[in-house]
Amino acid sequence: MLVRSLTLATLLAVAGPLLAADSDAPLAKELGKARPLVVIAPSPADPTLRGLNEALNESATKKAFEERQLVLYSVAGLAGTREGKNLEQQTTMALIRELKLGASKGTKVILVGKDGEFHVLKDDDSGEKLDPQVIFKAVDELPASEKAAAVAAPVAAAAPEPKGKEAKNVKPAKPAKPAAPPKPLED
């Protein structure tokens, strides 16, 4: 009993931080599914952030955004959002850590490909709005390897079916017997 308790305690001590680190990495969750567009602005009143949010209210821009499988993450000050929904503070900090950005002034706009590659679209404090067409052009110019990157379900290779006379001599496989239940451990 003591050995099992020590083994469980050791396992939890080692795996705990690893599981916690994986659970709050927002960009890792999007890998292969969507292309996160991350806007990091000094304040919610930033012209780049406001202009992008206004552009996404237009139906044509929103449709083009969805066609390219873009997901908008924004961090204004220390408050983060994903698609307009607030993120927890821990998730926002994990997003910033994941980008591994140095300290700088101004607004940053980063496109993250489905393969996890970062593409910086804007990194300045000029206060100019970013045209959504620049974002769409950047997505359309991504390499073919990124466009093919997706979480695909593994395809099981099917055995070739016998033909002709061979098909008549083949017996169907028997279903497997269920495994016996494990014996209880004795202490």
N, C-alpha and C positions, 0 to 999 in steps of 0.2 A: 504494500500500500504506500509506503514511504517513497519507494522508487518511482511509482507512477505519479505521485504528487510532485516530486522534484522534476520529473521529466516534463510534466504539464507546465509547471512554473517557468522552467527554462524556455520552453517553446513559446509561451506567451511573452516572455521578456525579449526574445529575439524577434518574433513576428509582429508584435504590437506596433512599434514605430514604423515598420515597413508598410503595414496595412493602413496606418494613419496617413502616411505620406502619399500613398496611392489614392486614397479616398477623396482628397481635396485638391487634386490637380485638374482644373477644369479643361485645359487644352488637351491633356492626355485623353480625356473622355471623348473629345471630338475627333481624335485621330482616325482617319479613314472614313469618317462619316460626313463631316462638314468642313468648311473652310472658315475658321474664326477670323474676323476682322476686329482687331483690338485697337481702341482709341484711348490713349492715356492723355488726359488734359489736366491742367492745373486747377480748373474750376468748372462747374456746370455751365457757366456763361461763356465758355470758350467758343469762338466763332466756328472752328472746324467741327466740333462736336454738335453744336446747335444746327449748323448747316446740313450735316449728315442726317441728323434726326428729322429735320424738316423735309429733306429729300426722300426719306423713307416713308413719309406720309403720303407721297404721290404713288398712285397705283402702278404706273409703268416702272418706276424705279424699284418699288417693292417686288414686283414680279420678276424683274431682271436679277434682283438680289437673291430671290428664292431659286431661280433657275440655275444659278451658279453655286447653289448650296452654301451661301454665306451666312454666318451667324455673327451678329454684332455684340461684342463685349465692349463696354466702356467703363473707364475708371476716371472719375472726376474728383480730384482731391484724393480722398481715401475711400470714397463710396463707389462700389462697383455694381454694374448691372449686366445682365445677359438678356438680349432681346427685350429690353425695357423692364425686366423683372429684377428686383434687388437681389444682390448676392450677399451672403454672410461675410463678415469682416475677414474671417479665416480664409474663405475661398478667394476673396479679393486679393489678399496678401499672397496666397499661393499662385494666383495668376501673375502677379508682378514678379515673384521669384522665378516662375517658369520662363519668363521672357529674358531674364538675366540682363536687365538694362542697367546701365550706369546712371549716375545722377546727372540730370541735365534740365535745362529750362525748356519751356515750350511744350508743344503738343507732338505726340508721336502717334503715327498710324501704322500698324503692322498687320500684314496679311500673313496668316499661317496656312500653309498648304495642307492638303489631306495627308501628305507624307511627313508633316511636322516641320518642314522647312520654313524659316522666317524670311519675309520679304518686307523691308522697310519702305513704305510709300511716302511718308512725311516725317521729318524730324527737325522741326525748327520752331521759333517763337515769333514768326512773322504775323500771325493772326489771320492769315488768309484761309478762306474756305477751301475744302477739297472737293472737286467735282466728282460725283459718283462715276462718271464715265472713265476717270483715271483708274478707279478701283476695278471696274469691269474689264478694262483693257489689260490690267495687270493679271487678272484671273485668266483671261483668254490667252495670254502669252505664257502661261505656266508650261513647263516641259511636259511632254507626253507621259513620262514616268510618274509624275505627280497626278495626272488625270486618271491614270490607271490604278493608282493606289487606292484601295478600298478594302474594307474588311470583308473578305469573301469566305463563304462557307466552304470547307474542304469538300471536294467532290470525290466520292468513293469510286474507285475504278471497278467497273463491272467486268466479270469474267466473260469471255466470249462464249456465246451459246453454241453448242454442237449442232451441226447440220446433217441432214440426210440420215444414213444408217446409224451414225454415232448417236443421234438424238434418241433413237428407240432403245438403245442399250443403257442409257444413263438413268440411274435411279434417283428419285428426289431425296434430298438430304433430310435426315430425321431431325426433329426439333430437339434442342438441347434440354437435358433434365435440369430442373431448378437446383441451385446449390443448396447444400444442407446448411441449416442455421448454425452459426458459430457456437461453440461450447462456452458456457460462462466461465470466467476466470475464478480461480480459487485464491483466496487470500490467506 
